[in-house]
Amino acid sequence: MDRRKLRVLLRHRTAMLGLALLVVIAALAVAVRWVSPHDPDEMSAASRELGPSASYWFGTDNSGRDIFTRLWVGARVSLLIGVASVVFSIAIGVPLGAVAGYAGGRTDMLLSRLVDLLLSFPGILLAICIAAAMGTGLRTVVIAVGVVGIPQFARQARASVLQLRELEFVAASRALGAGHARILFLDILPNALGPLIVLATLGVGGAILTAAGLSFLGLGVETGTPEWGAMLHDGYGYWRRSAGLALFSGLAISTTVLAFNLFGDGLRDALDPRSTRG
């Protein structure tokens, strides 16, 4: 990122707000064991469903576990799922779309129809089908959410490659004898990273939301794992008696998704060559 783009990003107030929220969330996820004296898995029958207090800042759940500690330990799991799912989507979707856009013809038609097949299913429904078939677990969630994101990255990569493959620097590489793989992956794709980076940033928030939906339905992480969607599911059953768990886990999901969206919008403005900011 050159200085002009960095200056545009730093002057984008909502992007900086999103980045600040992400820094705070990540810092709490890393430092919660030093901030809170409670074990996230320690149960206490005498401390069930307590409200916020000096001892339990966010109260306790129906097993007597500290909600504050579990919330920020759960942030590690949710952020890991979000990032890993997007990496999975990129690893499959970007090469798929790039090859389709560069090769054209029947290859493009075949790969594009494969992407269209994935797009024909609503995202959450496709994730539910995959998770139901594979069983619960962290790996299952990453794969299920990652598959949902493949079409977006494939279509963006294809569109970028189609736009760049006829430019002069590509023709120059061909004239110098460069092979197709070198042209595509070393010449074209590096120049298509801007939109993909923006899409990846926005995609992490969407992946966290989809993963939370799977866990809320009982198709996500294993029972007892402190993950925001699973915590929201646990708190939903007794929210009339103690709303703390459902409230705080829901707020954590909403705030994190909002932060990624705000930062992603700022990145889009900064990386857009037509931007008049800065």
C-alpha positions in Angstrom: 0.0 0.0 0.0 1.5 3.3 -1.1 1.5 6.5 1.0 -1.6 8.0 -0.7 -3.7 4.9 0.0 -2.4 4.7 3.6 -3.3 8.4 4.1 -6.8 7.8 2.7 -7.2 4.8 5.1 -5.9 6.7 8.1 -8.3 9.6 7.4 -11.3 7.3 7.0 -13.0 7.8 10.4 -15.3 4.8 10.3 -12.5 2.6 9.1 -10.3 3.7 12.1 -13.3 3.1 14.4 -13.6 -0.4 13.0 -9.9 -1.0 13.4 -9.9 0.3 17.0 -12.8 -2.1 17.9 -10.9 -5.0 16.3 -7.7 -4.1 18.3 -9.7 -4.0 21.5 -11.4 -7.3 20.8 -8.2 -9.0 19.9 -6.4 -7.6 22.9 -9.1 -8.8 25.3 -9.1 -12.2 23.6 -5.3 -12.5 24.2 -5.2 -11.0 27.7 -8.3 -12.3 29.3 -6.5 -14.9 31.3 -4.4 -12.1 32.9 -7.4 -9.8 33.3 -9.9 -12.3 34.8 -9.1 -14.6 37.7 -11.8 -17.1 36.8 -11.3 -20.3 34.8 -13.7 -20.3 31.8 -14.6 -24.0 32.4 -15.0 -23.9 36.2 -18.5 -24.7 37.3 -20.1 -23.7 40.6 -23.6 -24.7 41.6 -23.6 -21.9 44.2 -22.9 -19.2 41.6 -25.5 -20.1 38.9 -27.2 -17.3 36.9 -25.7 -14.4 38.9 -26.0 -10.9 37.6 -23.0 -8.6 37.0 -21.0 -7.8 40.1 -17.5 -6.9 41.3 -16.6 -10.6 41.3 -18.3 -11.6 38.0 -18.3 -8.5 35.7 -20.8 -9.9 33.2 -22.5 -12.4 35.7 -22.5 -16.2 35.4 -24.3 -18.7 33.2 -26.6 -21.6 34.3 -23.5 -23.7 35.2 -21.9 -21.0 37.4 -19.2 -20.2 34.9 -17.9 -16.6 34.5 -19.5 -15.1 31.4 -16.8 -12.4 30.9 -14.0 -15.0 30.8 -15.8 -17.3 28.5 -16.8 -14.5 26.3 -13.3 -13.4 25.5 -11.9 -16.9 25.4 -14.7 -17.5 22.9 -13.4 -14.6 20.9 -10.3 -16.6 20.1 -12.4 -19.4 18.7 -14.8 -17.1 16.7 -11.9 -15.1 15.3 -10.0 -18.3 14.4 -13.0 -19.7 12.6 -13.6 -16.4 10.7 -10.0 -16.1 9.6 -9.5 -19.8 8.8 -12.7 -20.0 6.8 -11.7 -17.0 4.7 -8.3 -18.5 4.1 -10.0 -21.7 3.0 -12.3 -19.8 0.6 -9.3 -17.9 -0.9 -7.2 -21.0 -1.3 -9.8 -22.6 -3.4 -11.9 -19.8 -4.9 -9.1 -17.5 -6.1 -7.2 -20.1 -8.2 -10.5 -21.4 -9.5 -11.6 -17.9 -10.7 -8.2 -16.9 -11.9 -7.8 -19.9 -14.1 -11.3 -19.5 -15.5 -10.7 -15.9 -16.3 -7.3 -16.4 -17.9 -8.1 -19.6 -19.9 -11.5 -18.6 -21.2 -13.5 -20.8 -23.5 -14.7 -24.2 -22.3 -12.5 -24.0 -19.1 -14.1 -20.8 -18.1 -17.6 -22.1 -18.9 -17.0 -25.3 -16.9 -15.5 -23.6 -13.8 -18.1 -20.8 -13.9 -20.9 -23.4 -13.9 -19.4 -25.0 -10.9 -19.4 -21.7 -9.1 -23.0 -21.1 -10.2 -23.9 -24.5 -8.7 -22.6 -23.4 -5.3 -24.3 -20.0 -5.6 -27.7 -21.8 -6.3 -27.9 -22.7 -2.6 -28.5 -20.1 0.0 -25.3 -19.7 2.0 -26.6 -20.7 5.4 -28.5 -23.7 4.0 -25.3 -25.0 2.2 -23.3 -24.6 5.4 -26.0 -26.5 7.4 -26.0 -29.4 4.9 -22.2 -29.7 5.0 -22.1 -29.5 8.8 -24.9 -32.0 9.2 -23.1 -34.4 6.9 -19.7 -34.0 8.6 -20.8 -33.7 12.2 -19.9 -31.1 14.8 -16.4 -29.8 15.4 -14.1 -26.8 14.7 -12.8 -28.3 11.5 -16.3 -28.9 10.2 -17.3 -25.3 10.9 -14.3 -24.0 9.0 -14.9 -26.2 6.0 -18.7 -25.5 5.9 -18.3 -21.7 6.2 -15.3 -21.8 3.9 -17.2 -23.5 1.1 -19.9 -20.9 1.3 -17.3 -18.2 0.6 -15.7 -19.9 -2.4 -18.0 -18.4 -5.1 -17.4 -14.8 -4.0 -13.7 -15.1 -4.2 -13.9 -17.1 -7.5 -16.1 -14.5 -9.2 -13.9 -11.6 -7.9 -10.7 -13.2 -9.1 -12.3 -14.1 -12.5 -13.5 -10.5 -13.0 -10.1 -9.0 -12.1 -8.2 -11.4 -14.4 -10.5 -10.7 -17.3 -9.8 -7.0 -16.9 -6.1 -7.4 -16.6 -5.2 -10.2 -19.0 -5.3 -7.9 -22.1 -3.2 -5.1 -20.7 0.2 -4.2 -22.0 2.3 -5.6 -19.2 0.8 -9.0 -19.8 1.5 -8.8 -23.5 5.1 -7.8 -22.7 5.5 -10.9 -20.5 4.2 -13.1 -23.2 6.6 -11.5 -25.7 9.5 -12.3 -23.3 8.5 -15.9 -23.3 6.9 -16.2 -19.9 4.7 -19.2 -19.4 1.0 -19.1 -18.6 1.4 -20.0 -14.9 4.0 -17.3 -14.4 1.9 -14.7 -16.2 -1.2 -15.6 -14.2 0.2 -16.0 -10.7 3.2 -13.6 -10.8 2.1 -10.9 -13.1 -1.7 -10.7 -13.1 -2.8 -11.8 -9.6 -0.5 -9.5 -7.7 -2.3 -6.6 -9.5 -5.7 -8.0 -8.5 -5.0 -8.1 -4.8 -6.8 -4.9 -3.9 -10.4 -6.1 -4.4 -9.5 -9.5 -2.9 -8.1 -8.0 0.3 -11.3 -5.9 0.7 -13.4 -9.0 0.1 -11.4 -11.0 2.6 -11.8 -8.3 5.3 -15.5 -8.2 4.8 -15.6 -11.9 4.6 -14.2 -12.5 8.0 -17.2 -10.8 9.6 -19.6 -12.8 7.5 -17.8 -16.0 8.3 -18.1 -15.3 12.1 -21.8 -14.6 11.7 -22.4 -17.8 9.7 -20.4 -19.9 12.1 -22.4 -18.4 15.0 -25.6 -19.4 13.2 -24.4 -23.0 12.8 -23.4 -23.2 16.5 -26.7 -21.7 17.6 -28.5 -24.5 15.7 -26.3 -27.1 17.3 -24.2 -27.8 14.2 -21.1 -25.9 15.1 -18.4 -26.5 17.6 -18.5 -29.3 20.2 -20.8 -28.8 23.3 -19.1 -26.8 26.0 -16.7 -25.0 23.7 -16.7 -21.2 24.5 -17.8 -19.9 21.0 -20.1 -16.9 20.6 -22.8 -18.7 18.7 -22.8 -21.7 21.1 -22.9 -19.3 24.1 -25.9 -17.4 22.5 -27.6 -20.8 22.1 -26.9 -21.7 25.8 -28.1 -18.3 27.0 -31.3 -18.3 24.9 -32.8 -21.1 27.0 -32.9 -19.1 30.2 -32.8 -15.5 29.1 -35.9 -14.6 31.0 -34.2 -15.5 34.3 -30.7 -14.2 33.4 -30.2 -12.4 30.1 -26.4 -11.8 30.6 -25.1 -14.7 28.5 -27.4 -14.2 25.5 -27.0 -10.4 25.7 -23.2 -10.2 25.8 -22.5 -12.9 23.3 -25.0 -11.3 20.9 -23.3 -7.9 21.4 -19.9 -9.5 20.8 -21.0 -11.0 17.5 -22.7 -7.8 16.3 -19.8 -5.5 17.3 -17.2 -7.7 15.7 -19.1 -8.1 12.4 -19.7 -4.3 12.4 -16.0 -3.6 13.0 -14.9 -5.8 10.1 -17.5 -4.1 7.9 -16.4 -0.6 8.8 -12.7 -1.4 8.3 -13.5 -3.2 5.0 -15.4 -0.2 3.7 -12.4 2.0 4.5 -10.0 -0.4 2.7 -12.3 -0.3 -0.3 -12.1 3.5 -0.5 -8.3 3.5 0.1 -7.6 0.8 -2.6 -10.0 2.2 -5.2 -7.9 4.0 -7.8 -10.9 6.2 -8.6 -11.2 7.4 -5.0 -11.0 11.2 -4.6 -10.1 11.1 -0.9 -6.6 12.0 0.3 
